[in-house]
Structure formats: structure tokens, C-alpha cells
Amino acid sequence: MIRENAYFTVEAALVVPMVISTILFIIYMLFFQYDRCLMEQDMGALIIWGCSVESSDEEKFKESIRERIQGIYQEKYVAWEMTTLRTRLQQNNFSVEAEGKLTFPFAEWNFWDVENVWGAEVSYSCQRLSPLAFIRLCRKIHYEFNETDQDTEQNKQYVTAEE
């Protein structure tokens, strides 16, 4: 009877599951990162749109925001569940807040939390300017630049007059 060593089989039985588990964990974390970036991109696009859309009536603006939120395609997230999505308009300040969560398929992968869930949240805000306020702001900036240009020219004339 020929006797063969089987230590390679034992080592493979220990190493292969750990390697496969590590590879699957990395892939799942890539899904988490992809979905988090996608959520931030969607909310960033929503805040830019909300700050730039023209609307004189607040109710029409809120209705167009509702339509825009319903137009966000939820199925594009790979392993993600969007838990909350809030928009707020107070005076001329527009803000967007969103939260999402990722549930791990195996409890052993979650090293940092008691629950089997990882989450991410994003919050953006901006101040909406009315066209009238924007024109006033532009005129104020234009006036400030012209005033400083005139001051520098007066200083040049003053310096040349002293020489």
C-alpha cells in the first residue's frame, strides 16, 4: 500500500473558502461604493436642478420637485435600498437629504456594526436667487469693481503728480 501525504488538501480546505469569501466581500463593497456614489450624484443633480429652475409660484415649484423625484430611477441601484428622500424649501433655501442602506448577505462580513446593515446619507442645500436679486447682486459686484478701478487710476495719477 502506497501512502501519500494529504497536507495540500487540508491547506486548500482552509485557504480556498477564505479567499473566495474575501473576493466576494470586496465585490460587495464595490457595489456599496457604486450605489453610494450614484445616490450622491442623483441628489447633486436634483439640487442643481432645484436651484436653477425658474418658478414664480411656490406650489408649482413643489409640484415640479415631486415630479422630478418620482422620475429618479430606483432600480439602477445594485444592492442598495433608498430609505429616505426629503426635500425642503424654506424661503429661498432649497435642501435635499437622502439616506440609503445596504444589507449584508452574511452576518460575518459586518465587522463594524451590530446590525447587518451599512448605511450612507447625503445632504445638499443651496440658496435660490430670484432673477431680480441676481441682477442686483451683479450690479453691486460691477459697481464694486468699477469703484476699485477708479481708485487705482486716481492713485496712479496721484503718484505721477508727486514725481
Buried (B, 14 or more C-beta within 10 A) or exposed (E): EEEEEEEEEEEEEEEEEEEEEEEEBEEBEEBBEBBBEBBBEBBEEBBEBBBEBEBEEEEEBEEBBEEBBEEBEEEEBEBBBBEEBEBEBEEEEBBBBBBBBBEBEEEEBBEEEEEBEBBBBBEBBBEBBEEEEEEEEEEEEEEEEEEEEEEEEEEEEEEEEEE
